Amino acid sequence: MKFKFPGLEPLLALTSDFLSVGDNNVTHMDLEEPKNKMFGGPREPDEEKIFVSGLYAADVLHNLALLEFCKEQSPEIAFPLQFVMVILSSHKLSGIIEDCCCDYKTVDTLNNQVLHLLLQDLVRTPFFRYFKTRLWCDCPFWPDDGMCRLRDCSVCECPDNEFPKIFKVPAGHLPTDDLTCQEGKPQAIVDRTLDKKAFRGWMETDNPWTYDDERDNSEMTYVNLLLNPERYTGYTGPSAQRIWDTIYQKHSLKDLPGDASPERRVLYKLISGLHSSISVHIARDYLLDEGKNLWGPNPTLLYERVLKHPDRVRNLYFTFLFVLRAVTKAGDYLSQAEYSTDNSLEHQNTLALVNQLVNNNRLRSACPVPYDEAKMWKGENGRELKSQIQSQFRNISALMDCVGCEKCRLWGKLQILGLGTALKILFSEDSNDPVEQLGQVQLQRNEVIALINLLNRLSESVQAVHSLAPEAEKVVKDGQITALSLQSV
Ligand SMILES: Cc1cc2nc3c(=O)[nH]c(=O)nc-3n(C[C@H](O)[C@H](O)[C@H](O)COP(=O)(O)OP(=O)(O)OC[C@H]3O[C@@H](n4cnc5c(N)ncnc54)[C@H](O)[C@@H]3O)c2cc1C
């Protein structure tokens, strides 16, 4: 098949800024070979149609065919061209987001104009600002190997008088000077009672997807998330590496074979999307000068860790839509819930914001079903696979106690709980009827706080990728041009 690639001439013109190859007469190429390489064999007619429709053309051509072709035709342009291709393919993703029902452009527009602002307001409300968690517990898998070197790594807990009275645990609140995990205490019923009184409509229910973090309420502490932003902490090296390796390797999530089930791929994409989002937050709020305590974006880091890898950007968008779908699917439940804090005006305000989010007309018309969960678990071994993946996800959730940096652990736990809540909403197993399933889902207050805060984190990351990409690419391009000119000296 011969395919005319309209982007090739401008690409070559761009490349000719570096080398004199502008008059290279390359406008057609044979796509059979690169296409087969990319997809592992010829495709079905439908996929063929999609392939040539142009949705994937940019990716395929930028990443494979063009490079291969040009290497053969003209080896001297391969390097600058590869660089230009990486840049072009890194943020200009187009077409439908894989396994989802909306395209990249729509998601960017909706996020910039509607979702981002709403979510920013929502996570600032007293209800969504306080997250209950256990910060001090030991890793169930290996001894503590904390590598944190910055004070920015530790979490600032709420002083007792800060959060709404109604949130307070009447007894057994962990003293701030007791930094050890207190194992073996009997189940505390105190906080459960308080939850029922304080949050009418919120239940204590199990989440089959997550490791139960609320076994002993006396070990739980409230954290004001606004005082503990997710950003660069200095947590790096073998400790952090071990967590990510364990997640990806032990659970065989990476380099999935061609015949891996779609469900396994979804689990990988969710973890990878979350990983991208964490990296984006590190890059967008980085400690640029420790001496001067100067914080700001680090475009090179953003590029190296995320933008340079189109699959990581794609997984970020996928995860955003997956969680967004869970929030809208639980819309009826969320719009009838109780958001009481000390102040009834705050409840009204929070409820109004939740309603604007879950019943948003623009979202409904532009992207009515961000992700279609109905396709999952349909195979012969659907049930078995579901319980396997559920147990994998529970293990990943337990691994968060091994994160050797307090602030990273806080956000790791919150976001994994948020993902677990999305999985619970989308794949509630009580019934086969999706309408009934939704009616039966019961959420804990902390799950809803985690879900909305996770959606906000993902929305921030999608926005940062969209808005910081040009700058990041320029910084990298300038660096490359300098490197190229040094090479040619
Ligand atoms: C749960 C958790 C939360 C964390 N939170 C913070 C935080 O708030 N602040 C902070 O400064 N640090 C945080 N860290 C550490 C941070 O994620 C990195 O591990 C650290 O900055 C070192 O980065 P790195 O470049 O070595 O690569 P890492 O990000 O550690 O990645 C390890 C390897 O995973 C692969 N990989 C990277 N990204 C993806 C992706 N999106 N999809 C698939 N594979 C990928 C690559 O092969 C890479 O070499 C956290 C770590 C964990 C485990």
The ligand as an ORCA input file, in Angstrom:
! r2SCAN-3c Opt
* xyz 0 1
  C       3.556      5.513     44.873
  C       4.668      6.480     44.617
  C       4.435      7.829     44.781
  C       5.454      8.745     44.563
  N       5.209     10.072     44.754
  C       6.216     10.958     44.589
  C       6.007     12.353     44.844
  O       4.918     12.787     45.233
  N       7.065     13.188     44.684
  C       8.309     12.746     44.276
  O       9.227     13.556     44.136
  N       8.509     11.425     44.015
  C       7.513     10.538     44.165
  N       7.736      9.223     43.911
  C       9.004      8.828     43.293
  C       8.916      8.998     41.745
  O       7.752      8.369     41.240
  C      10.108      8.372     41.024
  O      10.231      7.029     41.387
  C      11.430      9.086     41.305
  O      11.303     10.457     41.026
  C      12.571      8.489     40.450
  O      12.231      8.616     39.075
  P      12.931      7.824     37.889
  O      13.256      8.784     36.808
  O      14.022      6.980     38.434
  O      11.797      6.870     37.249
  P      10.519      6.284     37.926
  O       9.412      7.273     37.823
  O      10.881      5.768     39.275
  O      10.161      5.063     36.972
  C      10.793      3.773     37.108
  C      10.724      3.063     35.755
  O       9.346      2.837     35.410
  C       9.139      3.063     34.013
  N       8.136      4.136     33.867
  C       8.240      5.427     34.209
  N       7.089      6.069     33.995
  C       6.230      5.155     33.470
  C       4.884      5.207     33.037
  N       4.168      6.323     33.110
  N       4.322      4.085     32.555
  C       5.019      2.924     32.484
  N       6.296      2.813     32.888
  C       6.894      3.912     33.386
  C      10.462      3.427     33.412
  O      11.022      2.253     32.887
  C      11.274      3.893     34.596
  O      12.636      3.674     34.442
  C       6.743      8.289     44.149
  C       6.967      6.919     43.984
  C       5.968      6.018     44.219
  C       6.232      4.546     44.055
*
